[in-house]
Every structure is written in structure tokens, then in C-alpha cells.
Amino acid sequence: AEIAAFAARQEQQLLALDELQASLDMLKRRAGGRSSNGTIIAMVGDIFAAAIEAAYPEVAEELERKQWLKVDNTSNPLHGDFQCNSAMSIHKHLKGRPDAPKAPRDVSVKIIAQLPDNELIVKTEIAGPGFINAFLSPEWVAKQFAKILVSGPPAPVADPQTIVCDFSSPNIAKEMHVGHLRSTIIGESLVRVLEFMGHKVHRINHVGDWGTQFGMLINHLRTAYPDFLENPPNISDLTGFYKEAKKRFDDDDDFKEKSRQSVVTLQSGDEYSLKCWKVLCDISRIQFKAVYDRLHCSGLVEQGESFYNSRIPAVVEELTKKGMVELSDGARIIHCGRNFPLMAVKSDGGFGYDSTDLAAVKYRIQEMKANRVIYVTDSGQGDHFEMIFIAARNAGWCGGGVRLDHVPFGLVLGDDKKKFKTRSGEVTKLVDLLDEAVKRSRTELEERANKEGSTSQMESAQLADASEKIGYGCVKYADLRQHRISDYQFSYEKMLDLKGNTAVYLMYSYARICSIAAKAGVTPAELKGVQPSLGHPKEYALVTAVLKFADVIERVADQLLPHLICEFLYDVAEKFSEFYRDCHVVGDPLQNQRLVICEGVAVTMKKAMFLLGITPIDKI
């Protein structure tokens, strides 16, 4: 009897705690409805989740939240701002039970009846078989938008993490090419997004600075430039230097044998070989910096293959003790459920990419204390990284919910839809490609400025700066606007087009917005505290599109898809064009309320472009 009484009291205490927690949750929702990440869609989701938990507590207990909470943006603004599609899955789950709802619409009626008091949702409608259309409060929308002028567009709320992002990763003694362009541009954008969310991000440049090819390169440097230490050679053409060494390696057996010996002496720590190696690395870094400066990519920390070389033996020994390593034809391999294994140690006793990447992932998790490790490489390395991740998990390195992500991307294609190369068939140097974009951008600007009736606001002295921003911005945007897994056709003509989804179109839209406030003679400071006008459908459509910024950023950070920012920017620019066409701004009775919209759009577009690595210009 005493045990039963104790159990009853414990149950009552648990119920009281549940009621207290529910009350606290309700107070939070009434205070602003902020969810764990602060995005509007998550706030709306929390409101519907509270209603569903109250209306159908058994569903919330028996199913995972993602199975019964279905909230998304509406496809038609006439049907509200958000749509809750939970009724169908709840009806299906409860079907056949006593007192089960007869139809999904009955489920929707009960959910709406349990919606908690909140500032966000002002109206709901049931449509079709049981969809719940939710309309946001215009007053709440106006307040949220006005905040942008005070503190900028908000980032999603996230628990700060330590994240390692491995991107760019060129090879020493080789020119950077378009493959490195994609990795650098995509990686830089993802890093900016993650830093914007408050994470500590390590930008790691895993350069190819070790391996058998260095025997060939060192031997060529030593013999072609015997006094290189006193008179460092001006090797500006890295590709040419590499080709010279490769030709000698292929044609000269004595050179080939000495190159193989050079690999052994380098890896054994020979001082002279290391000096040769360092000269090659320093020359390469100068070439890499020329590209990174143009792309405004800074903060990359070089941790190349050589960085992990001394750590590999201990990693192989650890994996051997854990029973993960097997002998096969003199090599030591690790099976990861694929048709081919990882090579821990080659048959000649040397180490390769597999052992280097195993040492790298262990170092990043255990010594850099990363919660998440991101690798931005071409899609051809997908299987390799999947096996590295499997091995890391099997080794027990990923405790505490460490997340490993491979960010694959497709090829850059030329006009012939084949791998992008010069007319002579050579791989295009990245510096030349970027400089050509700037050159063409300047030509376009000069032609527009010289046209009769041109309204260009630019002085000739500003052309150089604008040409660089537009040229580099166009190359980046042309890359990022594609889903990264897709191949894309590189075309200067398309990326510099004023029409369509291009960086030039967005920059012109941004410059036009900046000119409106200047024309009105109103400063941003004068607009603080003013709320936007939402009476016109185009005003409301534009404002609510801008407020999706945090939702988009949250998705980019999770899915690592920067093209979502491009889609957001283009949608906002298109909606601004419609707004400006239908809503008179300067001199209108609603001038300042509409200038608030213009300013909020400009601030948000500038931040979104920054996250893509693009610097807009306020005059064109």
C-alpha cells in the first residue's frame, strides 16, 4: 500500500512538473514566440506544435516531432504566409482507434482551437482536405522589419560550435585552376555564413605539399638552378616548371632514379632537401596569394599534407590495435563497406592520401576540438571521404555528436560543354580567368557610360574599383547560384548580363535602391523608429520576403547549399522591382514608411551578398 501511495504521489509530482513546464513554454511563446533558432518558420512551427501537443498528446508521445509537425511557406500569398499540413499524418496515425477523428479537417479544427495566444498569427483558414493556412499579423511583421534598420538582418540563433572547414587546397608547384576556384568560392561563402551565426570557424588550407612528386621537383630545382639558395629563381610559371620536371622524369632514367632517391631523403628529414622543398612552397604561396587577394579570401591557415606526416604512424598503430587494419599483398588496408579499401600503409611502406586524411580527421576532432568538420572538394572524392568518415566513426573518434560533412561540387565547363580549358587545351590559370572578368566588366561599364542618354553616376576614377567588384562578384555569383553538385558552363557573356539572375542585375538593383534614399534626402538615422507601410500587396510581399533571410541562412548552415542565398537575393530583387513599379516613394505621403522598406532591403541585400563573398557598389 505504501509503495502504491508513493507511486501515486510521484505521478502527481510529475504531472505538476509537466504543467509547470507547459506554463513556462506558454509564457515564452506569448513573450515573442522565439524558437530555438529564432527563424520565423520555426516560431510558427512552435505555435502549431503547442496546439498539436494540447489537442493530440498521444500523437506527440508516440511519434517523433518531425513526423507530426509539418509547417512550410505557402506557395500562394492569397493563402496566407505559412501552411500547417499536420492534419493528414495525424488522422492517418489515429485511424481505427476509438474516438478517432473522422477526417483530416476535423483534426485541423481541433488544432486551431488549441492554438496558444501569440503575436505572430492573426488568422487561420482550413483549406482542401485539412491544410491550415496561417496569416501573420501585419503589426508584428512591421515591428520585425523595422528592427533591421537598428541592428541589421538577424542571424538564426545557434549554440556556438567549433567548426573546421577544409577548402581551396591547391597543390604546391602547380597553378590554381577552376577546380580550386569552386572549392575556394563555395568554402569562403560557407565559412562566412557559419561565422555570421556565431560559430568559431577554422579555415584550413590542406595544400598538397608532400608526396612522391616532390622528389622529381626537388631534383629538377637542384640541377636546373644549382645556386637557388643564394639566388632564388623567379619561377613565375609554376605549370611550366612542373612540366619541365615531368618531361625530364619521363625521358631521363638517371633523373628518374635520383628523383626517387630525393623522395626518401626528403621524407627522412634531410636538411638540404627540406630547403629545396621550402623554396618550392614559398614560391607557390606567392602565386596562391595573388588568387586569394582577388577573391577577398583571407584567414586561411595552411595545414598541408606534410603537417600530418609525423602523426600518421601513431594513427595506423591505433587503428591496428582496434582491429581495423588488415594485411593485403604487403599493404595494410582498412575495409569500410565499399568495393575498395582505404590504404593505411602502401606495400612499399609509404603513406598516401588515405593515411593523411585519417590523421587529419583525428587531429581536427581530438586536438582542434571540432564539433563539425567540413570538406569542400569535387564530387569525385565522395567515396573517399565517405570511407574516411566511416573509419573515424568506427575508431570511436566521433563521440559527442561530432558531425562530418563532405561538400561535393561539379565541374566548370567551357563553351563546348567539356571541362573548362584554354583554346590551346591547357588548364586555365585562375589569375588569368579573374583578370579577364575584370577587364570585360570595365569594358561593359565604359560602353554604358558613353552611351547617349546614359545616367551613369560613376566618375572615371571609380571605374577601376567598380570593375573589380563587378568582375570578381560575377565570377563568384555564377558559381554559387548553381546547386553546387551541378556542373556549370562558364560564360563571361552570361555572368555579365544585366538581365536575369546575375550578380550585375543584383548590383544594379542594390545601387538603384541606394539612390532612392539619396534622392529623397533622408538619412538612415531619420528612418529609425519608423515602421514600414504594408497596405499595398507589393509592400507586404517584399517585406515578408526579406524577413525570410534568417530562415534561408539556417538552411544554408545545415545543408551547406549557398545557392539558397542566391535564390533569396534574386527573389527580393524581383519583388523590389514590382514594389517600386507600383508604389511611388519619393514625395508620396507614405514616403518615409516606404523608404524604411528600401533601406531594410538594401541592408539585407548587402549582408546576403557579403555572405556570398560579393562587395556591392552603391553607384553605377
ABEGO torsion letter per residue (X at the ends): XAAAAAAAAAAAAAAAAAAAAAAAAAAAAAAGGBBAAGBAAAAAAAAAAAAAAAABAAAAAABBAAAABBBBBBABAAAEABBBAAAAAAAAAABGBBGBBABAAAAAAAAAAABBBBAABABBBBBEAGBBBBBBBAAAAAAAAAAAAAAEBBBBBBBBBBBBBBBGGBBBGBBBBAAAAAAAAAAAAAAAAAAAAGBBBBBBBBBBABEAAAAAAAAAAAAABAAAAABBBBBABAAAAAAAAAAAAAABAAAAAAAAAAAAAAAAGBAAAAAAAAAAAAAAAAAAAAAAAAAGBBGBBBBBAAAAAAAAAAAAAAAAAAGABBBBGGBBBBBAGBABBBBABBAAGBBBAAAAAAAAAAAAAAAAGBABBBBBBBAAAAAAAAAAAAAAAAAGAABGGBBBBBBBBBBBBBAAGBBBBBAAGBBBBAAAAAAAAAAAAAAAAAAAAABBGBABABBAAAAAAAAAAAAAAAAAAAAAABBAABBBBBBAAAAABABEBBAAAAAAAAAAAAAAAAAAGBBAAAABGBBBBAABAAAAAAAAAAAAAAAAAAAAAAAGBAAAAAAAAAAAAAAAAAAAAABBABGBAAAAAAAAAAAAAAAAAAAAAAAAGBBBBABX
